[in-house]
Amino acid sequence: MRGLRGWGAIGVIPLLAMTACSRVPTVSRPAAASLPNGSYELRLGKNLFHHYCQACHGETGAGDGFNAYNLDPRPRDLSEPAFQKRKSDAELADAVRRGGAGVGLSPLMPPWAHTLSSRQIDEVILYLRALRKRTGAPERSADGSTGRRLPSVER
């Protein structure tokens, strides 16, 4: 019994260290404009967006993914400056978390709350903010193309 007491203290220290380091911050992530293009959080958000959102919203968030043409209504253009200005990070996160039907929009957008953590949703929103088109972007033609590629976020 006496030899086990020393091992108990050794086991408690890593346990305390893990619980101290596992706290999830409750503060929202800052807007994409305050982070450099190569920030770690932005790259994580980009990877999540490409995995979960790109099929419908497209590579640049313009609502032109390969599944978009099978959906009615079509996915929203997330890169549109007016949309970006009108929606807060909390509203965007709520739509991702609860899905389209949960926020009074299209029921075709699934809720991601059981798939993505709050932190991952914040990273996706951070990437969505980086997709914002520059003011003065060319008008879209009838087929939805702009005639030029939008700059992409670095990996």
Beta strands, then each sheet from edge to edge (+ up, - down):
end
